[in-house]
Amino acid sequence: MRIIAKATIRDFWLIHSQAEFPLLDWYNTTKQATWKSPNDVKKTYGNASIVANNRVIFNIKGNDFRLVTEIDYEYQLVFIIWIGSHKEYNRIDVTTIEYNG
């Protein structure tokens, strides 16, 4: 998978250093993946949440952080839509929040 954009997660871990290694692990695992459907994502990340509009939410660092992505399975692209704390996540609508990369 091609991830758009690593800078978004890097900027996040520069502020939240405890997220660096879990995000790097997610990045490296996802980069090596070839997901053709949400079922493939679930095989890799059983606790990922599949939502509308091809959105997938990943739990990072034992669910301390949430990573909202949009996946284009045909073109093998993962767009980083949003990342934040679990508390911040509860205040957003993951189906409508915009990509601002």
C-alpha positions, 0 to 999 in steps of 0.5 A: 500500500502507498500511504499518503502522507507519512508527514502527517503521522511524523508531525503527530509523533513529534508532538506525542513522542510515545506514539512514534514507535506504534505509528512506525510499526503501523506504517511499516506493516501497512506499507508492506500490505496488499489489501484488496478489501476491508476483509484483508485489513481485518486479517492484518488488524483485527481490531480495526473498525471499518466504517462508511466511505472506505474509512478504516480506523486503527487503534494506535498504542493500545487505543491511546490514539486513533488513526482515521484513514481512507483506503482506495483498494483498487489503487492501493492507496491509504490516505491519512485523514486524521490522527488524535487521542481517543478523547479527541476522536469521540468529538469527530464524525469519522465519515465526514471529516476531510483529508487535509494533506 
